[in-house]
Amino acid sequence: MSVLVYTENWDGKFKKLSFELVSYAAGVAKMTGSSVTALSVGRVEDAELKKLGDYGAAKIVNVNNDQLAVFDSQVYAGVLADISAGKGSKIIILANNNTGKAIAPRLSVRLKAGVGSGVSRLPLNLNPFTVYKRSYSGNAFAHMEINSDIKILTLAQNSFDIASTPNTATIENTFVTIEASQVKTVVKNVEKQTGKMLLTDADIVVSGGRGMKSPDNWGPIVELADLLGGATACSRPVSDEGWRPHTEHTGQTGKIIAPNLYIAVGISGATQHLAGISSSKYIVAINTDKDAPIFEAAQYGIVGDALKVLPKLVEAVKEIKK
Amino acid sequence: MKILVCISNVPDTTTKIRFAPGNTSIDIAGIQWVINPWDELSLTRALELKDDAANGIKSVTVVHVGPAASEPTIRKALAIGADDAVRVNAEPRDAYYTAAQIAEVVKKEQFDIILCGIESSDYNGSIVGGMVAEFLGVPSVSSVSGIKFENGQPVMTREIDGGKETVTVPVPFVAIVQKGIAKEPRIAAMRGIMMARSKPVKLVEPVAVESLTQVLEYEKPAPRAACKYIDSENPAQLIGLLQNEAKVI
């Protein structure tokens, strides 16, 4: 028996999320007295695959097939179903990201396996099997029992610390037969931003709200994010106004993120905004209104005009980066 | 073409969540129930697509799995502009159970496009849409932030890490939609509210399906430490705290 973890790669490379997943799987395997099998799909060099062993994978199954170049949820769910059946996996772990959310529910029906989505801790209990998951958009956490024989967990990004548990992993190259006719998804066009830190990957996020007054004032937000090696974000009114792209909107209906540091500048902190950022480890609020709800969520606050405070912050960061 | 929009009934997103004694459910006293925000945006987009006659959308139906108490939410969807509704008369026990019920409705009524919001703001599962597709054995496209028609065929934009793709799949399919699908939710006009009263809501009894998950208990998020204020004239002090106290920069 093994815990199966699906590790996504980006152009043949793993990133922090992949290692979080394997570390989490290693924790689950330890609890259940089993071992970790990591599944990787696509062209990934052996040296890169071996990295998964550093976080506790005992076996790495590499599936490479031209039909998997296009992401089709039905086909991918089929691959996971086959591999998990072959390995007798009772617990399957994916990321709670675009890919995981596309695969997990299909796999669930195929295997009749209950899903604990967006888990942020190791299972609370094995009998009954109970997971800890976000609910009510971060206003509550549920202890949820999964009563099926096979369980699927999707891990919230940046919620579980990477732990090094070196293992000499064996790599198993597996070929899966997929007919071209099984791939129903046709990708007609791809637009990719390159060279920009992804909001969901960033450890530090600097975010602006209506208090920034105009899109012309975004310079210091971008500069601060760059200096700190972070990404920029914004509140909903800002993206609705077209001041910033929709992809930067953090909040209940936008992106849900959990960086180590979230700096909210000129954001009042409506419930819907907090729903997207409340899992951040540290929140800094800069706002003119001392009664703004953002200060209840923040550990550090500055009551003042963002447009005056920001340039000073930028200078202070430049000072320590010297 | 016929569109089905799956709608969930959730507490208004500004609700202060309290738990009922025993912490096994929320305290529903005084809660305003609304259409789940993403489902409302799906419905809006479905109606926009129908408004353009060139797209050939015959009808927009909403389906809801819930008891009679959720009728007002269904009426609201009809008031916004859905043509008719199906209510599966059952407590939505978990995602698997709910998806199985919706799939049964689709099997009987034959829809071409099934729209599901990415998640419900209560359980935050993000799984019902994909499950419906798998129960039906039809394609699903996730993270859909746009849907339009080109030459009579639905074309979708799906978000990927750091970009987007334009994709098509053959009908019938399930689109799991998110931010961007429609700009603002459509609001019910008085005429719509009047018309909604006479629109058909078909009542369907549930099929026997087990549930695979169950919430045993809820807890509140851990309280955060009180905010430490820093003088606005001296932001450098903040940087010092982030560096030496929080150790995050």
Contacts between the chains, C-beta under 8 A, distances in Angstrom:
chain1	res1	chain2	res2	distance
A	10	B	161	6.7
A	71	B	160	7.7
A	72	B	139	7.3
A	73	B	130	6.6
A	73	B	133	7.6
A	73	B	139	7.5
A	73	B	140	5.2
A	73	B	141	7.5
A	73	B	142	6.3
A	74	B	133	7.8
A	74	B	134	7.8
A	74	B	139	5.9
A	74	B	140	7.2
A	77	B	134	7.1
A	96	B	126	7.3
A	97	B	161	7.5
A	98	B	142	6.5
A	98	B	143	4.6
A	98	B	158	8.0
A	98	B	159	6.3
A	98	B	160	6.3
A	98	B	161	6.7
A	101	B	118	7.3
A	101	B	126	4.7
A	101	B	127	7.5
A	101	B	130	7.3
A	101	B	142	5.7
A	101	B	143	7.3
A	101	B	176	7.6
A	102	B	130	6.4
A	102	B	140	7.1
A	102	B	142	3.7
A	102	B	143	7.2
A	102	B	176	7.6
A	103	B	130	7.8
A	104	B	127	6.3
A	104	B	130	7.0
A	105	B	95	7.4
A	105	B	99	7.5
A	105	B	126	7.8
A	105	B	127	3.9
A	105	B	128	7.2
A	105	B	129	7.0
A	105	B	130	2.9
A	105	B	131	4.3
A	105	B	133	7.8
A	105	B	134	6.7
A	106	B	130	5.0
A	106	B	131	7.3
A	106	B	133	6.6
A	106	B	134	4.2
A	106	B	140	6.9
A	108	B	95	8.0
A	108	B	96	6.6
A	108	B	127	6.6
A	108	B	130	7.8
A	108	B	131	6.1
A	108	B	134	7.5
A	108	B	212	7.6
A	109	B	96	7.4
A	109	B	99	7.4
A	109	B	131	5.2
A	109	B	134	3.7
A	109	B	135	5.6
A	110	B	134	6.2
A	112	B	212	7.2
A	113	B	212	7.1
A	114	B	94	7.5
A	114	B	96	6.7
A	114	B	212	3.2
A	114	B	213	4.4
A	115	B	95	6.8
A	115	B	96	7.9
A	115	B	125	7.0
A	115	B	127	5.3
A	115	B	212	7.7
A	115	B	213	7.1
A	116	B	213	7.0
A	117	B	124	7.1
A	117	B	125	5.0
A	117	B	126	5.6
A	117	B	127	5.8
A	118	B	124	5.8
A	118	B	125	7.9
A	118	B	126	7.5
A	128	B	216	7.6
A	130	B	216	6.3
A	133	B	124	7.4
A	134	B	124	5.4
A	135	B	122	6.6
A	135	B	123	5.7
A	135	B	124	5.4
A	135	B	215	7.7
A	135	B	218	7.0
A	136	B	11	7.6
A	136	B	17	4.8
A	136	B	26	7.2
A	136	B	121	7.2
A	136	B	122	5.8
A	136	B	124	7.5
A	137	B	13	7.0
A	137	B	121	5.0
A	137	B	122	8.0
A	137	B	124	6.3
A	138	B	221	6.6
A	139	B	16	7.9
A	139	B	17	4.2
A	139	B	220	7.9
A	139	B	221	7.2
A	140	B	17	5.4
A	140	B	19	7.5
A	140	B	26	7.5
A	140	B	218	4.8
A	140	B	219	6.9
A	140	B	220	6.4
A	140	B	221	7.2
A	141	B	218	7.0
A	141	B	219	5.3
A	141	B	220	7.7
A	141	B	221	6.3
A	142	B	123	7.8
A	142	B	215	4.7
A	142	B	217	7.4
A	142	B	218	5.5
A	143	B	215	7.1
A	143	B	216	4.7
A	143	B	217	4.4
A	143	B	218	7.5
A	143	B	219	7.2
A	144	B	213	5.5
A	144	B	214	6.9
A	144	B	215	5.2
A	144	B	216	6.9
A	145	B	213	6.5
A	145	B	214	4.9
A	145	B	215	7.7
A	145	B	216	5.3
A	146	B	212	6.5
A	146	B	213	5.2
A	147	B	212	6.1
A	147	B	213	7.0
A	147	B	214	6.8
A	148	B	212	4.5
A	154	B	126	7.9
A	184	B	139	4.2
A	184	B	169	4.8
A	184	B	170	6.0
A	184	B	173	7.9
A	185	B	139	6.6
A	185	B	141	6.9
A	185	B	167	5.5
A	185	B	168	7.7
A	185	B	169	5.4
A	186	B	167	6.4
A	186	B	168	4.9
A	186	B	169	7.2
A	187	B	165	5.1
A	187	B	166	7.1
A	187	B	167	5.3
A	188	B	155	7.2
A	188	B	165	8.0
A	188	B	166	4.5
A	188	B	167	6.7
A	188	B	168	6.5
A	189	B	165	6.8
A	189	B	166	4.0
A	190	B	160	7.8
A	190	B	163	6.6
A	190	B	164	7.7
A	190	B	165	5.1
A	190	B	166	7.8
A	191	B	163	5.2
A	191	B	164	5.3
A	191	B	165	7.6
A	192	B	160	7.8
A	192	B	162	5.9
A	192	B	163	3.6
A	193	B	162	5.1
A	193	B	163	5.7
A	194	B	162	7.6
A	196	B	162	6.9
A	198	B	161	6.0
A	198	B	162	5.1
A	200	B	161	7.3
A	203	B	248	7.7
A	204	B	248	7.1
A	204	B	249	6.8
A	228	B	249	5.8
A	240	B	183	7.7
A	240	B	184	8.0
A	246	B	145	7.6
A	246	B	179	6.2
A	246	B	180	5.3
A	247	B	159	7.6
A	249	B	179	6.5
A	252	B	13	6.1
A	252	B	37	7.0
A	252	B	121	6.5
A	253	B	37	5.4
A	253	B	38	6.7
A	253	B	41	7.7
A	253	B	178	7.8
A	253	B	179	5.5
A	254	B	179	5.3
A	255	B	179	7.9
A	260	B	248	4.7
A	261	B	242	6.7
A	261	B	246	7.3
A	261	B	248	4.3
A	261	B	249	6.7
A	270	B	14	7.7
A	271	B	13	6.4
A	271	B	14	5.0
A	272	B	13	5.6
A	272	B	14	7.5
A	275	B	13	7.5
A	275	B	121	7.8
A	278	B	221	6.8
A	281	B	248	6.9
A	282	B	242	7.3
A	282	B	246	4.9
A	282	B	248	5.4
A	283	B	224	7.9
A	284	B	238	6.8
A	284	B	242	7.3
A	285	B	227	7.2
A	295	B	227	4.9
A	296	B	224	7.7
A	296	B	227	7.2
A	297	B	224	6.4
A	298	B	224	7.9
A	298	B	227	4.9
A	299	B	224	6.6
A	299	B	225	5.8
A	299	B	227	6.3
A	299	B	228	6.4
A	299	B	246	7.1
A	300	B	227	6.8
A	300	B	228	5.4
A	300	B	229	8.0
A	300	B	230	6.3
A	300	B	238	5.9
A	300	B	241	6.1
A	300	B	242	7.3
A	300	B	246	7.7
A	301	B	227	4.5
A	301	B	228	7.1
A	301	B	229	5.1
A	301	B	230	7.1
A	302	B	229	7.2
A	302	B	230	5.1
A	302	B	231	7.7
A	302	B	232	5.1
A	302	B	235	6.3
A	302	B	238	6.4
A	303	B	229	6.6
A	303	B	232	6.2
A	304	B	232	2.9
A	305	B	232	7.6
A	308	B	232	7.4
A	309	B	232	5.6
A	309	B	235	5.4
A	312	B	235	4.5
A	312	B	236	7.2
A	313	B	235	4.5
A	313	B	238	6.9
A	313	B	239	6.9
A	315	B	236	7.8
A	316	B	235	5.7
A	316	B	236	3.9
A	316	B	238	7.5
A	316	B	239	4.3
A	317	B	239	5.9
A	317	B	249	7.6
A	319	B	236	7.1
A	319	B	239	7.8
A	320	B	239	6.1
A	320	B	243	6.3
A	320	B	249	7.8
